Amino acid sequence: MDTKEEQRKVTLDHMIDEKFGEIYFLAKEEFEMENNSLEEQKLYDLLNKFRDNLKQRCKAHFASSTHTGDMNEFYKSYSADE
């Protein structure tokens, strides 16, 4: 049987994916992006990079025995300019 912590990991992972999709489609609509355009690909890449970075941060958080960490390291590892 899954522990409460394992359930939290799965729930968080699913929520990150769900919100990624919501933000992607809202932004695409708001900025009136054409399908299969360079602008749409840049949006997808940017959000995907953030999602992957966030998932790595969550994985590291749950892997630590104390669940502590420096959020500044998360922010330093993510740059919207790249």
Secondary structure, DSSP 8 states (H G I E B T S, - for coil): ---HHHHHHHHHHHHHHHHHHHHHHHHHHHTT--TT-HHHHHHHHHHHHHHHHHHHHHHHHHHSSS----HHHHHHT--TT-
